[in-house]
Amino acid sequence: MTQGVEMDGMMTHAALSPSAHLDSFARDNLPPREQWPVFLLDRPEFRYPARLNCAVELLDRNLERGRADHPAIVTPAETLTYRQLAERVNRIADVLVRQLGFVPGNRVLLRSANNAWMIAAYFAVLKAGGVVVATMPLLRAKELGQMLRKARISHALCDARLVEELRKAEAPDLKHLVTWGDGALEAMCEAASPDFAACDTAADDVCLLGFTSGSTGEPKATMHFHRDMLAICDGYSAQVLRPEASDVFIGSPPLAFTFGLGGLVLFPFRVGATAVLLEKAPPEELPAAIARYRATVCFTAPTAYRVMAALATQHDLSSLRKCVSAGETLPKPVFEAWQAATGLKLMDGIGATEMLHIFIGAREDQIRPGATGLPVPGYEAKVVDESGNEVPRGTPGRLAVRGPTGCRYLADPRQAAYVQKGWNITGDTYVQDEDGYFWYQARNDDMIISAGYNIAGPEVEVALLTHPAVKECGVVGAPDGERGMVVRAYVVLHPGHAPDEATTKALQDHVKREIAPYKYPRSIVFVDALPRTETGKLQRFALRQAAQTETAA
């Protein structure tokens, strides 16, 4: 079957298949076709049939393959086999259609921590032909309202413990809100059928709206098709991670974060493995959970691995065989600390909500410490200048990528900025070396220009983290009348180190020895904690705002 048409030697997506959506909102609000990236769909693993429901492929196929009685989900509260999960999914889908007036194409907001009911609700929406909008548990009414209005959401399924903020949100289109954990959805499921025929969706029907964790302004919603959900499994997971059916996955990212969705649900389900879901998995507690559940594959952020490395001797982590790090850049000292503590090489990777999951990474035998890695098979990447022209190897520039997944914003003029000349411009500054490896420098807006020098904040962070006094740090530019900007470091110290002038000088001298002296932080601010997102990502925008305010004051 033809999945695309040839254009200038590249494969781009052909005309859309007839949609199964009776509610056409999602397809009606796809970006203009001329603003789509080029999609590379010519590899055999990405040649999906025109009619495709990803819930069937990821869940129901495991019943056909003899995995029905294998644990699909393990939580502290319950364990569900693939057969049990499929039945719960069918009952929720039946509730949506027969009791709540749901039709294919409706958007359904899901609100919960990582647990079995969240997964069952997620797959029920997919199987019924709906569009999932999963949300972070810590979001408040204002943020939820923005999503509800932007996506014209009609239905919501919510953990009863988190319903208060949702009820306060301004949502004129929301007609049905059902909670679980208080018996409401459970009772409806008791009366529902355990059988449900999957909606005959098109492979290119929208099934997921992933809202970006933007720092300010109107949030962007990224649009993903049923085939995209499989493409990340058949791309990064199958060809770089390479899990097995016997694997037990564990990690900390929320399922509303596509890093967590792939790493904790889609990847294990694609091979019939087991997912351990923890509602709370701070780095101080994750090692104990790894030991308890004998987890083999871990997904979390670099900051968590740094904390966990220091705790590794207190827990039996011998079951681990693969550990993936993403969400922010992986500093080399963290890589080295984890390898020293466990003997395992961290698998770094860069992904984006717009791309759904990781598109540059490396298998264990290809890892170069400090480098993000190589393009995932099926993806192409290059470093370009402001005009989109590829720069010489070794030269910093903007990262451009394309592959089987790519950016489609829901009715958003910012589409034209993210996709340029058919390439996804991720907003990251990278260097590609002569061997093709990509080395992260900074987010484009994290480059600090001081007295004519370009300084990457993350590089200074890596240098600071090699000092024994530094527990955590974040580096940004602060306005300066003489130099334009100076490097400012916000530093969390380990206990026993004083936040005084002597420590400041010691850290500055240390950085001068580690990297080019002009990059040292001329300003150091000691803080008790750094601002982070729910996924553990450092909020550098908050540090930049603080630097602006402090300088103005």
Stockholm file with secondary structure:
# STOCKHOLM 1.0

chainA/1-553         MTQGVEMDGMMTHAALSPSAHLDSFARDNLPPREQWPVFLLDRPEFRYPARLNCAVELLDRNLERGRADHPAIVTPAETLTYRQLAERVNRIADVLVRQLGFVPGNRVLLRSANNAWMIAAYFAVLKAGGVVVATMPLLRAKELGQMLRKARISHALCDARLVEELRKAEAPDLKHLVTWGDGALEAMCEAASPDFAACDTAADDVCLLGFTSGSTGEPKATMHFHRDMLAICDGYSAQVLRPEASDVFIGSPPLAFTFGLGGLVLFPFRVGATAVLLEKAPPEELPAAIARYRATVCFTAPTAYRVMAALATQHDLSSLRKCVSAGETLPKPVFEAWQAATGLKLMDGIGATEMLHIFIGAREDQIRPGATGLPVPGYEAKVVDESGNEVPRGTPGRLAVRGPTGCRYLADPRQAAYVQKGWNITGDTYVQDEDGYFWYQARNDDMIISAGYNIAGPEVEVALLTHPAVKECGVVGAPDGERGMVVRAYVVLHPGHAPDEATTKALQDHVKREIAPYKYPRSIVFVDALPRTETGKLQRFALRQAAQTETAA
#=GR chainA/1-553 SS CCCEEEETTEEEECSCCCCCCSSCHHHHTSCCGGGSCCBCCCSGGGCCCSBCCHHIIIIIHHHHTTCTTSEEEECSSCEEEHHHHHHHHHHHHHIIIIISCCCTTCEEEEECSSSHHHHHHHHHHHHTTCEEEEECTTCCHHHHHHHHHHTTCCEEEEEGGGHHHHHHSCCTTCCEEEEESSSHHHHHHHTSCSCCCCCCCBTTSEEEEEECCCSSSSCCEEEEEHHHHHHHIIIIIIIIICCCTTCEEEECSCTTSHHHHIIIIIHHHHHTCEEECCSCCCTTTHHHHHHHHTCCEEEECHHHHHHHHHHGGGSCCTTCCEEEECSSCCCHHHHHHHHHHHSCCEEEEEECTTTSSEEEECCGGGCCTTCCBEECTTCEEEEECTTSCBCCTTCCEEEEEEBSSCCCBTTCTTHHHHEETTEEEEEEEEEECTTSCEEEEEEGGGEEEETTEEEEHHHHHHHHHTSTTEEEEEEEEEEETTTEEEEEEEEEECTTCCCSHHHHHHHHHHHHHHSCGGGSCSEEEECSCCCBCTTSCBCHHHHHHHHHHHHHC
#=GC SS_cons         CCCEEEETTEEEECSCCCCCCSSCHHHHTSCCGGGSCCBCCCSGGGCCCSBCCHHIIIIIHHHHTTCTTSEEEECSSCEEEHHHHHHHHHHHHHIIIIISCCCTTCEEEEECSSSHHHHHHHHHHHHTTCEEEEECTTCCHHHHHHHHHHTTCCEEEEEGGGHHHHHHSCCTTCCEEEEESSSHHHHHHHTSCSCCCCCCCBTTSEEEEEECCCSSSSCCEEEEEHHHHHHHIIIIIIIIICCCTTCEEEECSCTTSHHHHIIIIIHHHHHTCEEECCSCCCTTTHHHHHHHHTCCEEEECHHHHHHHHHHGGGSCCTTCCEEEECSSCCCHHHHHHHHHHHSCCEEEEEECTTTSSEEEECCGGGCCTTCCBEECTTCEEEEECTTSCBCCTTCCEEEEEEBSSCCCBTTCTTHHHHEETTEEEEEEEEEECTTSCEEEEEEGGGEEEETTEEEEHHHHHHHHHTSTTEEEEEEEEEEETTTEEEEEEEEEECTTCCCSHHHHHHHHHHHHHHSCGGGSCSEEEECSCCCBCTTSCBCHHHHHHHHHHHHHC
//
